[in-house]
Amino acid sequence: MRRPGGGRGVRTGERGAPASEAEQTALRAAVLLRGGVPASRVFPLLAKEWAEGSAERGIADRVAEGTDAVEALAAAGGPEWRILAVAWDIAERTGAPLAPALERVGAAFTALTELRARRSVLLSAPRATVRLVAGLPLLAILMGALLGFDPLGVLLTPGGAVLLALGGLLLLLGVLWARRLTREVEREDRVVGLELELMWIALGGGAPPGAALRQLADSADRVRAEWVRFDELCAEGRVRSVLRVAEEVGAPLGPMLLEEADAERLREQSELERSAERLGVRVLIPLGVCVLPSFVALGVLPVLFSMLGGLSLG
Protein backbone atom coordinates (compact mmCIF):
# COMPACT_ATOMS: atom_id res chain seq x y z
CA MET A 1 0.00 0.00 0.00
CA ARG A 2 1.36 3.37 -0.97
CA ARG A 3 1.47 6.42 1.19
CA PRO A 4 0.12 9.71 -0.11
CA GLY A 5 2.63 11.44 -2.25
CA GLY A 6 4.55 8.19 -2.63
CA GLY A 7 4.62 6.46 -6.00
CA ARG A 8 3.48 8.48 -8.99
CA GLY A 9 2.44 7.29 -12.36
CA VAL A 10 0.61 4.15 -13.35
CA ARG A 11 1.44 0.69 -12.15
CA THR A 12 -0.19 -2.61 -11.46
CA GLY A 13 -0.82 -4.06 -8.04
CA GLU A 14 1.83 -5.90 -6.12
CA ARG A 15 0.41 -9.20 -7.39
CA GLY A 16 0.33 -8.11 -11.02
CA ALA A 17 -3.37 -7.13 -11.04
CA PRO A 18 -4.15 -4.52 -13.73
CA ALA A 19 -4.94 -1.04 -12.47
CA SER A 20 -8.51 0.17 -12.87
CA GLU A 21 -9.37 3.02 -15.22
CA ALA A 22 -10.20 5.34 -12.34
CA GLU A 23 -6.92 4.49 -10.62
CA GLN A 24 -4.92 5.26 -13.76
CA THR A 25 -6.78 8.52 -14.28
CA ALA A 26 -6.18 9.66 -10.69
CA LEU A 27 -2.47 8.90 -10.80
CA ARG A 28 -1.87 10.35 -14.27
CA ALA A 29 -3.73 13.52 -13.36
CA ALA A 30 -1.67 13.81 -10.19
CA VAL A 31 1.54 13.53 -12.22
CA LEU A 32 0.43 16.35 -14.52
CA LEU A 33 -0.58 18.55 -11.60
CA ARG A 34 2.76 17.90 -9.90
CA GLY A 35 4.41 19.00 -13.13
CA GLY A 36 2.68 22.37 -13.02
CA VAL A 37 -0.21 21.69 -15.40
CA PRO A 38 -3.35 23.66 -14.42
CA ALA A 39 -6.35 21.56 -13.40
CA SER A 40 -8.32 22.90 -16.36
CA ARG A 41 -5.73 21.43 -18.77
CA VAL A 42 -5.46 17.97 -17.21
CA PHE A 43 -8.26 16.24 -19.10
CA PRO A 44 -7.47 17.73 -22.54
CA LEU A 45 -3.90 16.46 -22.16
CA LEU A 46 -4.98 13.04 -20.91
CA ALA A 47 -7.48 12.73 -23.77
CA LYS A 48 -4.57 12.23 -26.17
CA GLU A 49 -3.74 8.93 -24.42
CA TRP A 50 -7.30 7.57 -24.26
CA ALA A 51 -9.07 5.47 -26.84
CA GLU A 52 -12.34 6.47 -28.46
CA GLY A 53 -15.33 5.11 -26.57
CA SER A 54 -13.50 4.65 -23.27
CA ALA A 55 -14.84 6.06 -20.01
CA GLU A 56 -11.84 8.37 -19.75
CA ARG A 57 -12.37 9.76 -23.24
CA GLY A 58 -16.01 10.40 -22.37
CA ILE A 59 -14.87 12.46 -19.39
CA ALA A 60 -12.50 14.48 -21.55
CA ASP A 61 -15.20 15.08 -24.16
CA ARG A 62 -17.67 16.31 -21.54
CA VAL A 63 -15.06 18.64 -20.06
CA ALA A 64 -14.27 19.96 -23.54
CA GLU A 65 -17.98 20.69 -24.00
CA GLY A 66 -17.94 22.86 -20.88
CA THR A 67 -19.09 20.39 -18.23
CA ASP A 68 -17.60 20.82 -14.77
CA ALA A 69 -14.82 18.28 -14.06
CA VAL A 70 -16.65 16.98 -10.98
CA GLU A 71 -19.85 16.39 -12.91
CA ALA A 72 -17.95 14.80 -15.80
CA LEU A 73 -16.23 12.36 -13.45
CA ALA A 74 -19.47 11.50 -11.64
CA ALA A 75 -21.22 10.85 -14.97
CA ALA A 76 -18.57 8.33 -16.04
CA GLY A 77 -20.43 5.56 -14.19
CA GLY A 78 -19.14 3.28 -11.48
CA PRO A 79 -18.51 3.98 -7.80
CA GLU A 80 -14.77 4.56 -8.27
CA TRP A 81 -15.39 7.48 -10.62
CA ARG A 82 -17.80 9.04 -8.14
CA ILE A 83 -15.21 8.76 -5.36
CA LEU A 84 -12.73 10.49 -7.64
CA ALA A 85 -15.35 13.18 -8.25
CA VAL A 86 -15.85 13.63 -4.49
CA ALA A 87 -12.11 14.07 -3.92
CA TRP A 88 -11.86 16.56 -6.80
CA ASP A 89 -14.88 18.51 -5.54
CA ILE A 90 -13.61 18.66 -1.95
CA ALA A 91 -10.18 19.85 -3.06
CA GLU A 92 -11.66 22.57 -5.27
CA ARG A 93 -14.12 23.83 -2.65
CA THR A 94 -11.74 23.79 0.32
CA GLY A 95 -8.60 24.90 -1.49
CA ALA A 96 -6.77 21.67 -0.61
CA PRO A 97 -3.89 20.63 -2.91
CA LEU A 98 -5.42 18.54 -5.67
CA ALA A 99 -2.38 16.43 -6.60
CA PRO A 100 -1.90 14.81 -3.14
CA ALA A 101 -5.66 14.23 -2.97
CA LEU A 102 -5.65 12.36 -6.29
CA GLU A 103 -2.55 10.39 -5.29
CA ARG A 104 -4.21 9.26 -2.09
CA VAL A 105 -7.41 8.25 -3.91
CA GLY A 106 -5.33 6.43 -6.52
CA ALA A 107 -3.53 4.56 -3.73
CA ALA A 108 -6.92 3.58 -2.27
CA PHE A 109 -7.99 2.17 -5.65
CA THR A 110 -4.69 0.29 -5.85
CA ALA A 111 -5.42 -1.28 -2.46
CA LEU A 112 -8.82 -2.40 -3.76
CA THR A 113 -7.25 -3.88 -6.90
CA GLU A 114 -4.77 -5.82 -4.80
CA LEU A 115 -7.54 -7.02 -2.49
CA ARG A 116 -9.49 -8.35 -5.46
CA ALA A 117 -6.41 -10.11 -6.78
CA ARG A 118 -5.70 -11.61 -3.38
CA ARG A 119 -9.30 -12.82 -3.07
CA SER A 120 -9.07 -14.48 -6.47
CA VAL A 121 -5.95 -16.36 -5.38
CA LEU A 122 -7.42 -17.43 -2.04
CA LEU A 123 -10.67 -18.66 -3.60
CA SER A 124 -9.01 -20.56 -6.43
CA ALA A 125 -8.50 -23.70 -4.28
CA PRO A 126 -12.13 -23.97 -3.03
CA ARG A 127 -13.41 -23.35 -6.55
CA ALA A 128 -11.14 -26.02 -7.98
CA THR A 129 -12.29 -28.45 -5.28
CA VAL A 130 -15.94 -27.86 -6.14
CA ARG A 131 -15.31 -28.32 -9.88
CA LEU A 132 -13.29 -31.49 -9.31
CA VAL A 133 -15.76 -33.17 -6.97
CA ALA A 134 -18.74 -32.12 -9.10
CA GLY A 135 -17.18 -33.94 -12.03
CA LEU A 136 -16.68 -37.22 -10.16
CA PRO A 137 -20.09 -38.76 -11.06
CA LEU A 138 -19.49 -38.27 -14.78
CA LEU A 139 -15.94 -39.52 -14.39
CA ALA A 140 -17.19 -42.68 -12.63
CA ILE A 141 -19.66 -43.36 -15.45
CA LEU A 142 -16.93 -42.89 -18.05
CA MET A 143 -14.48 -45.13 -16.19
CA GLY A 144 -17.14 -47.84 -15.82
CA ALA A 145 -17.81 -47.75 -19.54
CA LEU A 146 -14.09 -47.93 -20.34
CA LEU A 147 -13.77 -50.98 -18.08
CA GLY A 148 -16.40 -52.82 -20.09
CA PHE A 149 -19.46 -52.28 -17.92
CA ASP A 150 -22.68 -50.59 -18.97
CA PRO A 151 -23.59 -47.93 -16.34
CA LEU A 152 -25.51 -45.89 -18.92
CA GLY A 153 -27.66 -48.89 -19.76
CA VAL A 154 -28.49 -49.30 -16.07
CA LEU A 155 -29.38 -45.61 -15.74
CA LEU A 156 -31.78 -45.91 -18.70
CA THR A 157 -33.86 -48.52 -16.92
CA PRO A 158 -36.89 -47.39 -14.86
CA GLY A 159 -35.05 -47.96 -11.59
CA GLY A 160 -31.94 -46.34 -13.05
CA ALA A 161 -33.99 -43.29 -13.90
CA VAL A 162 -34.73 -42.91 -10.20
CA LEU A 163 -31.00 -43.02 -9.46
CA LEU A 164 -30.38 -40.53 -12.26
CA ALA A 165 -32.97 -38.08 -10.95
CA LEU A 166 -31.85 -38.43 -7.34
CA GLY A 167 -28.15 -38.15 -8.19
CA GLY A 168 -28.70 -35.19 -10.51
CA LEU A 169 -30.75 -33.35 -7.91
CA LEU A 170 -28.15 -33.95 -5.20
CA LEU A 171 -25.37 -32.82 -7.52
CA LEU A 172 -27.22 -29.62 -8.42
CA LEU A 173 -27.99 -28.83 -4.78
CA GLY A 174 -24.40 -29.45 -3.74
CA VAL A 175 -22.93 -27.22 -6.44
CA LEU A 176 -25.43 -24.40 -5.74
CA TRP A 177 -24.76 -24.67 -2.02
CA ALA A 178 -21.00 -24.50 -2.52
CA ARG A 179 -21.33 -21.53 -4.88
CA ARG A 180 -23.49 -19.70 -2.37
CA LEU A 181 -20.79 -20.12 0.28
CA THR A 182 -18.21 -18.81 -2.18
CA ARG A 183 -20.33 -15.78 -3.08
CA GLU A 184 -20.50 -14.83 0.59
CA VAL A 185 -16.73 -14.30 0.45
CA GLU A 186 -17.03 -12.61 -2.96
CA ARG A 187 -19.20 -9.82 -1.55
CA GLU A 188 -19.32 -6.53 -3.35
CA ASP A 189 -16.07 -4.65 -3.00
CA ARG A 190 -15.65 -1.14 -1.72
CA VAL A 191 -12.65 0.83 -0.56
CA VAL A 192 -12.74 0.83 3.22
CA GLY A 193 -11.50 3.88 5.09
CA LEU A 194 -12.49 6.29 2.33
CA GLU A 195 -14.32 8.57 4.73
CA LEU A 196 -11.09 9.07 6.70
CA GLU A 197 -9.06 9.92 3.60
CA LEU A 198 -11.68 12.27 2.21
CA MET A 199 -11.72 14.01 5.58
CA TRP A 200 -7.94 14.33 5.32
CA ILE A 201 -8.39 15.99 1.91
CA ALA A 202 -11.03 18.38 3.29
CA LEU A 203 -8.72 19.42 6.11
CA GLY A 204 -5.92 20.09 3.59
CA GLY A 205 -7.40 23.46 2.73
CA GLY A 206 -7.17 24.70 6.32
CA ALA A 207 -10.85 24.36 7.17
CA PRO A 208 -11.76 23.50 10.79
CA PRO A 209 -12.89 19.91 11.38
CA GLY A 210 -16.59 20.77 11.60
CA ALA A 211 -16.61 22.66 8.30
CA ALA A 212 -14.47 19.99 6.64
CA LEU A 213 -16.88 17.29 7.76
CA ARG A 214 -19.86 19.20 6.35
CA GLN A 215 -18.04 19.73 3.05
CA LEU A 216 -17.28 16.02 2.84
CA ALA A 217 -20.92 15.13 3.38
CA ASP A 218 -22.13 17.75 0.88
CA SER A 219 -19.71 16.59 -1.83
CA ALA A 220 -20.54 12.92 -1.34
CA ASP A 221 -24.25 13.68 -1.50
CA ARG A 222 -23.81 15.86 -4.57
CA VAL A 223 -22.32 13.07 -6.70
CA ARG A 224 -24.20 10.22 -4.96
CA ALA A 225 -21.03 8.43 -3.92
CA GLU A 226 -22.38 5.12 -2.62
CA TRP A 227 -19.00 4.04 -1.25
CA VAL A 228 -19.06 6.89 1.28
CA ARG A 229 -20.88 5.63 4.36
CA PHE A 230 -22.59 8.57 6.02
CA ASP A 231 -22.91 6.67 9.30
CA GLU A 232 -19.12 6.92 9.58
CA LEU A 233 -19.51 10.71 9.66
CA CYS A 234 -22.03 10.68 12.51
CA ALA A 235 -21.34 10.94 16.22
CA GLU A 236 -20.51 7.25 16.66
CA GLY A 237 -18.70 6.88 13.35
CA ARG A 238 -15.03 6.28 12.71
CA VAL A 239 -14.27 9.82 11.54
CA ARG A 240 -15.77 11.44 14.65
CA SER A 241 -13.94 8.94 16.82
CA VAL A 242 -10.58 9.90 15.32
CA LEU A 243 -11.44 13.57 15.73
CA ARG A 244 -12.17 13.07 19.42
CA VAL A 245 -8.99 11.07 20.05
CA ALA A 246 -6.82 13.63 18.24
CA GLU A 247 -8.35 16.44 20.29
CA GLU A 248 -7.91 14.57 23.58
CA VAL A 249 -4.26 13.63 23.05
CA GLY A 250 -3.30 16.74 21.08
CA ALA A 251 -2.00 14.71 18.13
CA PRO A 252 -1.95 15.97 14.52
CA LEU A 253 -5.28 15.09 12.98
CA GLY A 254 -4.17 14.50 9.37
CA PRO A 255 -1.67 11.70 10.04
CA MET A 256 -4.10 10.04 12.44
CA LEU A 257 -6.80 9.94 9.75
CA LEU A 258 -4.46 8.35 7.22
CA GLU A 259 -3.10 5.82 9.71
CA GLU A 260 -6.61 4.79 10.66
CA ALA A 261 -7.52 4.38 6.98
CA ASP A 262 -4.48 2.14 6.48
CA ALA A 263 -5.44 0.16 9.57
CA GLU A 264 -8.97 -0.32 8.18
CA ARG A 265 -7.50 -1.84 5.01
CA LEU A 266 -5.22 -4.13 6.98
CA ARG A 267 -8.23 -5.35 8.94
CA GLU A 268 -10.10 -5.93 5.70
CA GLN A 269 -7.17 -7.97 4.38
CA SER A 270 -7.05 -10.03 7.58
CA GLU A 271 -10.80 -10.65 7.44
CA LEU A 272 -10.45 -11.83 3.84
CA GLU A 273 -7.74 -14.29 4.87
CA ARG A 274 -9.90 -15.68 7.67
CA SER A 275 -12.99 -15.91 5.45
CA ALA A 276 -11.06 -17.79 2.79
CA GLU A 277 -9.67 -20.21 5.35
CA ARG A 278 -13.16 -20.86 6.74
CA LEU A 279 -14.50 -21.34 3.23
CA GLY A 280 -11.97 -24.08 2.57
CA VAL A 281 -13.57 -26.05 5.41
CA ARG A 282 -17.21 -24.99 4.97
CA VAL A 283 -17.27 -25.95 1.29
CA LEU A 284 -16.65 -29.58 2.31
CA ILE A 285 -20.12 -29.71 3.92
CA PRO A 286 -22.16 -29.50 0.68
CA LEU A 287 -19.63 -31.72 -1.04
CA GLY A 288 -20.00 -34.40 1.64
CA VAL A 289 -23.75 -34.06 2.14
CA CYS A 290 -24.84 -33.74 -1.51
CA VAL A 291 -22.11 -34.29 -4.09
CA LEU A 292 -20.60 -37.51 -2.73
CA PRO A 293 -24.03 -39.22 -2.39
CA SER A 294 -24.66 -38.06 -5.95
CA PHE A 295 -21.39 -39.74 -6.95
CA VAL A 296 -22.60 -42.98 -5.37
CA ALA A 297 -26.01 -42.77 -7.07
CA LEU A 298 -24.73 -41.82 -10.53
CA GLY A 299 -21.35 -43.48 -10.65
CA VAL A 300 -20.95 -46.29 -8.17
CA LEU A 301 -24.34 -48.02 -8.07
CA PRO A 302 -24.85 -48.22 -11.87
CA VAL A 303 -21.38 -49.77 -12.27
CA LEU A 304 -22.06 -52.12 -9.37
CA PHE A 305 -25.37 -53.32 -10.81
CA SER A 306 -23.74 -53.72 -14.20
CA MET A 307 -20.97 -55.80 -12.61
CA LEU A 308 -23.54 -58.08 -10.99
CA GLY A 309 -24.56 -59.35 -14.37
CA GLY A 310 -26.72 -56.65 -15.85
CA LEU A 311 -29.26 -56.73 -13.04
CA SER A 312 -32.30 -54.74 -14.15
CA LEU A 313 -33.61 -52.23 -11.69
CA GLY A 314 -36.91 -52.33 -13.47
C-alpha angles and dihedrals in degrees: 000000000000126000120231111278090017119111117014129197130034125313141151125252123278089263095050096262112155116251117249121247092249091050092052092047093050094049096043091048090050090053091053092047091049087053092057100262112148116244090243090061098047099088097042088054094045091048089072089065097046127089123237112268096022122128090245093053089050089056092050092048092051091049090049089053090056102265116146112258092237093053092044091053093046091050092055090086128237130076094262092061091050091052089052088050091052092052091047092048094048092049092049095047098043098037092241117156107272099206096060089044092055091044091054093048090047089052089051090053089049090054089052092049091051091047091054091049091049091049091052090053094046093048095046093085097051090045092050090049092053093048092047097048092042089058095052096090092054090044091052091051091049093048091049091053092048090052091057101261126121109230092154091056090053092049090053092060119093092255090043089055088060090053090047093052094044094045093046092050092049091048092051093047092048094050093046091048092050092047091051090055090049093050090055087064091041092062119156111289126234133166107258119214094030093130090059094050094046088051088052089054092049091052090051091081093058097256118148115255095257094052092043091053092051091049090051092052093046093050094047091049092047094059096030094239102190093189091065107088108210092199087069088062094053128092095277096038129112096254094053090046092056090046091054094047093048091051093047096049096032093236124152107272100212098059091044091055093051094045091051090050090052090048090052090056092048089053090049090052091049092049090051091052092050093046092051092049091050091047091056088062100034093053089063090067097068090039092054097038099042116007099048093049086049088053090053093047097045103030114020105037097047090051091045093051090046090052091053090067106283094301108192116228089201 
